[in-house]
Structures are given as structure tokens and as C-alpha cells.
Amino acid sequence: MSHYVSHFNVRQTEGGPRYVQEGHFQNYTLTVATGYDAQRDTYPVHVYVQAQGGKKTKLGADLSADSVQDAYDRGFHYLQVWFNKKAAEG
């Protein structure tokens, strides 16, 4: 189990052709979505943030993974780095 599950209070919200996990951090809802891409033989990773009461925004992550779990790990790692950068910028 990824350490991001406890850090971001993550839960599975969709399964099937599209796999989604959502988590919460501070006043944000975090979403990582993936699904198998047979043409590229990979799992593209889509990362979203939504401030409380705000619009969901897709972050410009150009990530891919070897499995669903790898996609979640890469997506939540990207979010952790994004939040650290955001905090450093003030």
C-alpha cells in the first residue's frame, strides 16, 4: 500500500476501464485517474486538484505508469511535489 493513501486520506471512487482515487489535503480534493491505453501499452496518469467550492483543475502532468497502482503512486507523488512547490512560493 502506498504511503500517499494515509497522507492524503485516499479512497477508491471508480474501478473498471477507468480507475480513480480521490484524497483530501487541507482544503483541496485531489484526484488521480488512469486506465489502460492499449495503443501505448501503458497507463496514462491524470491529476486534478479542486479547492473547496472551486472548479476542478487538471494539472499539466505528463505521466504514464506500468500498472494502476504505479499510476496512483506517480499521481499522488506529483501532487505532493506540487503542494511543496506551492507552499515554497507562498
N, C-alpha and C positions, 0 to 999 in steps of 0.2 A: 504494500500500500504506500502510496506517495505521501511524503510529509506535507504536501500542499493541501491535502484533504483536511487536516486538522488546522492548519494555519489560516485557511480561507473559509472554513466551515462549509465544505463542498458536499453537494449531493447530486446524484444522478437524476436528470429530469427527462431524458429521452433515451431510447435504445432502439436498435434496428438498423435501417440503412443510414440513419443519421444518429450519432451519439453525442449527447450533450451533458455537461456537468456545469452546475452553477454554484457559485460561492458568494460569500459576503465579506467585505472588508471595509471598515469604517462606514461611510455612508454610500458605498458602492455595491452594485450587484455585478458579479464577474461571470462571464460565460465563455466556455471553451467548447467548440463544436468540431466534429470531424465525421468522416465517412470514407469508406474505401473508394479510391479512384483507380479503376481497372486500367485506364489508358496509361497512367503514370506508375502503376503498381505501388502506390503509397497512400498514406492518409494525410490529406491536407489539414492544416490546423487553422481554425478561425477563432479569433479572440475579440471579445466585446467587453466594454465597460458601460455601466449606466449609473449615473449619480441618482440619489434618491429624488424621485419626482422629475427626473430628466429623461432625455432621449437616449436610447441605446446607440452607442457609437462603436463601429468596427475599427480596431486598431490595425495599423499597417503592417502587421506581422506577416512575413512571407516564410511560413514554416511548413515542414512536412515531417511525417513520422513513419515508423515501421509497424506500428500497432496502435490500437485505440488507447491503451494505457500510456504508451510513449507520447501520443498526441496530447493527452491530458497533462502529462508531466511537462512537456515543452511549452504548452499554452500557459499553464499556471506559473512556470518559471519566467516566461516572458512578462506576465502580469506583475510578478514580484519585482523584476528589474524595472519595469515601467513605473511602479509606485515608488521605488527607491529614487529613481531619477526625478520624478515629480516632487518628492519631498526635498531633494537637494536643491531644486530650482526655487523652492519656497513658494 
